[in-house]
Amino acid sequence: MVFADLLADVVARVAALAPSPTRTVVDLGAGTGTGTLALAKALPDAQVVAVDSSSVMLGRLRAAADGAGVGERVRTVEADLDDGWPATGEADLVWASASMHHVADPDRVLRDAYAALAPGGLVAVVEMTGTTPVLPRSVGREGLAGRLAEAMTHAGWNQYPDWTPHLQRAGFRLVERVELESSPATGPDATRWVRTALERQRDHLAPHLPPEDVAAIAAFLDRPERTASGTDPEPPGDEPTARSGRILWAARRPSR
Ligand SMILES: C[S@@+](CC[C@H](N)C(=O)[O-])C[C@H]1O[C@@H](n2cnc3c(N)ncnc32)[C@H](O)[C@@H]1O
């Protein structure tokens, strides 16, 4: 997995701050379960309640949890957080990775998270930063990576740059805010990641980029995918690079 180091780092920090013992973790907008699985492994006494509105995502998460041998400690709950807080029971840790910015009223969800947490419990909000494909030097004009990053900001990618006031309004005390950066990744997995990211983003980004950058991205995506076996590798120095970062906000519900 590209950026596995980032997830491992964030999960280790959260596990160190979580109450001891942590028996119940709620993963909000769990998706396919990368966070759920990492948390289940890092907190071996915990049950993880994975909440998502998508049954497809939860099906994949269930298969992944069973495959990773943690299925017995993972409960999936299909629920739309916009409709209210699902039946999770009291939690010691609420984790929301790349999901809080999707809900209609994040302040309400954070207030509900506060109510669901035991006193002393921890909420961890994680967002991606600088998730920028860096195209090879041979593609496009000088400075394309910077313009891509700027276009992402203009496209409204980072709607909530700071969760601190939202957490404080809900009653939480911030205990850690940290920004982490991955080492730039190259190789077949990173190349695939860059292609997938650009295919997903190019329509959103096009209105925010000069036409020659849009054309350069299209030309890159049109170029045949090289084989992972190395028989037809990217020319040296002409590989794309994947870059990403995370910001973690960890905040505590004060003890009684
Ligand atoms: C970008 S994914 C993040 C998945 C995972 N947490 C991760 O870090 O990889 C966002 C997830 O939030 C879920 N989601 C978005 N809005 C939601 C809502 N209102 N209620 C529940 N889940 C929601 C989506 O279905 C999706 O699986």
The ligand as an ORCA input file, in Angstrom:
! r2SCAN-3c Opt
* xyz 0 1
  C     -12.502      9.195      1.684
  S     -13.327      7.844      2.413
  C     -12.308      7.540      3.827
  C     -12.264      6.091      4.167
  C     -11.329      5.721      5.321
  N     -11.721      6.351      6.566
  C      -9.878      6.059      4.999
  O      -9.252      6.823      5.725
  O      -9.379      5.510      4.005
  C     -14.778      8.560      3.124
  C     -15.792      7.533      3.620
  O     -16.806      8.212      4.351
  C     -18.046      7.633      4.023
  N     -19.085      8.649      4.273
  C     -19.219      9.842      3.638
  N     -20.303     10.490      4.121
  C     -20.832      9.706      5.086
  C     -21.970      9.830      5.935
  N     -22.757     10.901      5.872
  N     -22.253      8.820      6.793
  C     -21.441      7.725      6.847
  N     -20.362      7.552      6.056
  C     -20.068      8.525      5.191
  C     -17.926      7.244      2.570
  O     -18.848      6.226      2.223
  C     -16.467      6.774      2.504
  O     -16.359      5.397      2.735
*
